[in-house]
């Protein structure tokens, strides 16, 4: 199994304070996405996990679009920290 690095940008004290913030939720969703992706590399036919991954990806995408509308600077910083690409606008 390939281990990918998971994100621990936020300290433990900040986790307790900011569990409801959009940035923290995006970080936790990104961790879950990376864990599920590494799981699906081994178990390609686990269709329920694939469905869960797609749901989590959609939720993270909606949160990222919300953050980009509210705070564009923080959005850019977060995209660079997480090393994910910017969404295309339609």
Secondary structure as GFF3:
##gff-version 3
##sequence-region A 1 90
A	DSSP	alpha_helix	12	17	.	.	.	ID=ss1
A	DSSP	alpha_helix	22	42	.	.	.	ID=ss2
A	DSSP	alpha_helix	47	70	.	.	.	ID=ss3
A	DSSP	alpha_helix	72	82	.	.	.	ID=ss4
###
